[in-house]
Amino acid sequence: MMANFKSNKYLALKVALFYIFMATLWILGSDTVLSWIVTDPDMYMQFQTYKGMFFVIATGFLIFLYLNPKIKDFNKSRINLLETESLLKKRLDYELTTIECMRLLQEPGDIDEIMPRILKKIHHTVSNSRTYIFRNEEDTELGLCMSQVYEEVSEGIEAQIDNPELQHLPYSEGAPTLLEIIVSGQNYSHIVEELEEPEKSILKEQGILAVLIIPIFSGERLWGFIGFDDCVEERRWHEDDVNLLRVVADGIGEAILRRDSERELIESEERFKALHNASFGGIVIHDKGFIVDVNQGFSDITGYSHDELIGMSNYTLIAEDCRETVRNNINSGYEEPYEITMLRKDGTTYPARIQGKIIPYKGQYFRVAEIKDITEQKLSEELLRENEQKQAAMIENISDVIAIADRNGIIRYKSANVEKWFGWKPEELIDTDLFDNIHSEEQVSTKDLFLNILEKKRETFSSKIRYQCKDGNYKWIEFTGRNLLDDPIIQGILFNYHDITEKKEAEDALLESEKKFRTYIENAPYGILIVDENQKFVEVNETICIMTGYRVDELIGMDMFSRVAPQSRDEAVKGYHKLITTGFVSEELLINRRTGTNFWMRVDAVKLSDTRSILFARDITERKNAENAVLESERKFRTYIENAPYGIFIVNEKNDTFEEVNETACILTGFSEEELLKMNVYSRVAPESQYKGIQGYHELKSKGFSSVELKILQKNGNGVWMRIDSVRLSNGRFIMFANDITERKDAEFSLIEAKMLAEENNRMKSEFLANMSHELRTPLTAIIGFSDVLNDEIFGELNYKQKRHVKHINNGGRHLLDLINDVLDLSKVEAGKMELNREVFSISDLLGDIRESISPMALKKNIDLEITNDIESQEISADKMKLKQILLNLLSNAIKFTPDNGKVSVTAIKEDSEIKISVSDTGIGIPEDMHESIFSPFTQVDSSNKREYGGTGLGLALVKQFVEMHNGSIWLESNEGEGSTFVFTIEDLN
Ligand code: ADP
């Protein structure tokens, strides 16, 4: 600094010398130069003036150049000096303020009076916009909060002390970062604009541009803070501001701490006083049993006045039997509480709790005893005990088991009835884990429930779990836990539970049955619908979907009448009404399918509750159709009965009476319908038909049908013949059809009479013929025999004429014999005297015999005879002679009525048990109208034939008889001129 100054000095000197030199040079030189240039004296003089002026200006300029910085420096140091002065003044102010504040804080007065004064002081010193103090308050829910308690503001600045938002404002809300900073003891000094949100907005709203906050600690505790706001300029806080505030803050903190402890002291003194005089207890200070001091409480207890008590012996106040105890306790310095009986002034006793202690009292050591009248306590203890007993009895007698567990699930209490229900003795379970006895499957979930309520006061959980009994079995219990950790008596989780095994089983059974019910519904062979009170379907099964063609989701919510066909709508609505009023209904409705087609549905509905009904639905279309068909057929039947041309009676099988009759029946009998319906089946049967009637009716009853012809008596007594055909109907009834057959019957009677007559005649005729034949045959035998003898000329020769006549006699005799034989045979048959002699023989042998005997005849007319035997079994059973006679008859006829060179063929075949033989020829044939009558005796086609062919007309009649005797039949196929074929059958019994 010195060196610098020196160099500056030399420089000035150098400059001065240089100037002088230059000025001298200028003064001397310039005149000379000027005189050289300017010769004119006037001009010269003028220039001389200019020159002088120039010199002065130049010199002035140079002086200015030199002095200017100096002046500036000077000014500057002058300002600095002023500033330093004001700074010093300010610091002094700050220091003074600090001292003043400290002094104020030392003052014993009320802090609430002192604080505003301090604020005013520092505010004045710092001259900011607002100075304030906030106090902290703990809030369990909101966390640490701040409230503005003191404030000082400059003129024109809005006060915030009444701003409710600055009262009990949580730090977390108002200034989250603030707390973090001040709690560590640091300052919070900021230009508001540079702050982060939300502080920036909060402070800006209050018009604050700069803020400085210093924490106030009272001992270790962050009591609050003191702060400055500047609302005029963005002030960067000076170190002095900070220092001032910090010192003040510390001072305040200390003052508060001091005052707090002072207050605590006062309070504790007051407390002590209050305690001393507390009415609930007495305090005695005594010296070896003699009372030195007592409180009011003790006077109150004993009934003695304070003065009476002073100096009194302790033992006067103690019941005799307790004095020894007290004495021992005093002597031994026993300091624990104990109970004794004490005496009042009036001689009465009272229980008391006493606790003695040695204390220094007024410089000496005395024994102070606290005495408490515990009469009431005893009483209430008694009461409590009683209550506890009651409670215990109650707990033991309720069915629920009561348990208390701590927050770790360790059982602290179990009611005794746990043994009754689960076999455990309570003491076995105390101190065990609550979850040990819970079934492993429910353990985790129950533990979760338990943990869930652990932090929630008075919260309850409930669950159904299995609890292990002592015998190892599990029982279902309903388990309820309640968080009573905060309850002063319970102080744990209170559980109660009871055995619900049976209930659970019932529930399970119910569930099972519900499941079954559901399966049943789903698989039911009929549709099931459940309807709600709004007549909408709420549940349906698959079957109804199949029936209707709707899906389940389409049916749910559908109106129950919406698919009923119009013709069934009324019935459906009425039915529903009936269901609601009577509880059930059955009806048959026509229902619309989804496809638009209809079907008949039988609905059986049952009301389940006020809101639910169940409908069982079956498709009965087929039955309905069948019913309709029955109805239709019944209708037809009835019309038929009514209009039948014969009488119809419907009879009840039970009582044999008529149940129904038709018009014709009335006409037939002459009775009215009413009259007939009172009669039974026998009522009008004529006596001669009674037997038949009874028989017929029995047959009807046993076989189910009968036909009888009975004589019935009409109302007017006339008898009419009726044919009665009866059939059993299905329903225990008979239907009888009655036809008037009187006319036919009459005709029949006359026929029978005629027949009987004819039969008689026939029999007589046969008998006559048999007799006659015998009578005829005897002479004929003689005629034939003797004519044979004559013809053989044994008794002499005959002439030609004689011989011819004898021949005629012989031929006539033979013919007559044949005839008589045939008549005889026929008569025998008709008289029933001809017998069938069956034998087993060979048919082919028979046919061979026949060929042999018939061949000559055929040969004579050159007729081709062909016999074919197609019968496999050779042996047959028949009357050999008669069969031979049949065949000979037919073959001789065939040959007889066939012209020469014709053909006759025989064919024998067997069909089942019948032998069928046909004899054909190529002869003259038989006209169609003769085919029947040809088998009657004496019938021949015509008389001319008779002459040409001869014969008796008995052959075929006999053949027919023989065939029929063999249970066979004979017929003929022939046309005139075209040949004939006779076919017959006989029964072969082989
Ligand atoms: P008969 O031959 O003795 O006259 P039948 O009773 O045997 O008696 O025959 C009755 C009649 O039936 C015959 O007279 C004849 O007119 C006719 N008749 C029988 N067999 C034949 C036949 N094969 N062809 C044509 N007519 C026949």
Boltz pocket constraint, residues with backbone or C-beta under 6 A from the ligand:
constraints:
  - pocket:
      binder: B
      contacts: [[A, 889], [A, 890], [A, 893], [A, 894], [A, 895], [A, 897], [A, 898], [A, 921], [A, 923], [A, 924], [A, 925], [A, 926], [A, 934], [A, 936], [A, 939], [A, 940], [A, 941], [A, 942], [A, 945], [A, 946], [A, 950], [A, 951], [A, 952], [A, 953], [A, 954], [A, 955], [A, 956], [A, 957], [A, 980]]
      max_distance: 6.0
